[in-house]
């Protein structure tokens, strides 16, 4: 009788273990389905967040550059030591902006657009490097080529925005304020 009872308990244990294994497997499958559903992200939403992070990162460090460019556009640049001080501050801001752009990481959710975004970011970084070099050079500071490079980046980013069904915008305008 004792042997039968032990055999019955062992059998029930095996059945219960198999059932709980099925439940765990179902939970794992459900979790996998949830994870897959969670991974289906909205590329437009991710692009919008990333796009905004570009201008926010640059705007953290480019105020002195914007002040210089604004004064230059209004033909209101100071002279002498004040001009040199303003140019040095603008150069530092351009260098810092180039670093900020280099530090940006494209979210994995935008991997289908990685090449275009990287190209645009490289052009933005190059534009800031060109501005820094122009500000460090002797003589009149000409930023036209750097601004043209930035506009190329703008066009590339706008193409990505349109591909994810967003309206075009202008990083250049957003960071030049």
Secondary structure, 3 states (H helix, E strand, C coil): CHHHHHHHHHHHHHHHHHHHHHHHHHHHHHHHHHHHHHHCCCHHHHHHHHHHHHHHHHHCCCHHHHHHHHHHHCCCCCCHHHHHHHHHHHHHHHHHHHHHHHHCCCCHHHHHHHHHHHHHHHHHHHHHHHHHHHHHCCCCCCCHHHHHHHHHHHHHHHHHHHHCCCCCCCHHHHHCC
